[in-house]
C-alpha cells in the first residue's frame, strides 16, 4: 500500500478555485469506482446517484478508512473532469456524467 504522504493534487475545472491534496490510495480507490460505474455512452449517471454507486464498488475496509465518501467522490470527480477522463453531458440538468474515454 502507498505511504500516506503520497498525495494526489485534485484540481477543479472552475477557474479561481484552489486544488485539494488527498492520499493517493483514496484517489485511486475512488477513481477506479467512478470509472467502473460511469458508462461511455447514453444518458450517463446522475451526479446525485454517484456517491451511492461508488460506495457499492468500495470494500468495507476502504469505506471505513475513507471518511466522508461524498466529499471524496466530488473531489475526485472534479479532477477526472480536468484530466478529461469523464465529462458532464452538455445542456442537461440535473448534472449527468459519462466516461470520456
N, C-alpha and C positions, 0 to 999 in steps of 0.2 A: 504494500500500500504506500502511496505517496506521503511524504512528510507534510505535516500541517502547515509548514512555512511555504510550501509550494502553492503559489496563488495564481489565479487567472484574473486578468482585468476584464471586467464586463462593462462594455460601453452601451450607450443608448443612441438610437437614431435621432433623438430630439436635440437640436442644437443648443449649446449652452449648458447642458446638464452634465454633472460630474459622473465619472465612471466609478464602479464599485469593485473591490477586490474580494474574491471568495476562494476558499480552499479548492484546489484542483480536483480532488476526489468528488466534492459536491458538484462542481461544474460538470465533470464527466458523467456522473450518475444521472443528473437531471437532463443534460443534453441528450444522452442516449435514450432516456424515457420519452422526451419530447419528440425526437425524430421517429421513435417507434410508433407513436400514436397519430402523427400527422400524415395525411395522405398526400400524394403528389398531385392529384387532380381532384376535380369535383368541388363540392360545397365547402370543403375544409372542416375544421373543428372550431367551434365557438371558443373564444378566449375564456369565457366563464366556465367552460367544461374542462379546460386544460389541466388544472390542478388535480381534479378528481381522476382524470385519466392517467396522469403522471404518477400519482400515488399508487395506482394499481400496478404500475410497472416496477416500482421500487421494492426492495426487500424490507422486511420488518426492521432489520438492523439499520439499513440506510435511513428509513423513516425516523427511527428513534434518534439517530445521531445527527440528522439533517437540521432539525429545528423547525422553523416556520416554513413549511413546504411552499405555501402560496408565494411568499416573498422570493424564495429561490427560483421558483418557476418563472416569475416575472422577470427577474434579473437575467437569468439565462436566456429566456425568450428574446429579450431586447438585444443581447449580444449576438444571438443567432440571426436576428434580423440584420444587424450591422454587417455580419460576415456574409450575408446573402444565402445562408443555409435554409432559412424559412422566410416566408413573406406573408403579409396581410393581403387578403383579397381586396381589390380596389372597389370603391363605391358600395361597400357592403357594411351595413350596421345591423346588429352589433358586430364587433370585430371577429373575423374568421381567419384562420391561419392554415397554410399548406406548406409542404416542403418545396423548396425552390429547386432542388437538385435531385 
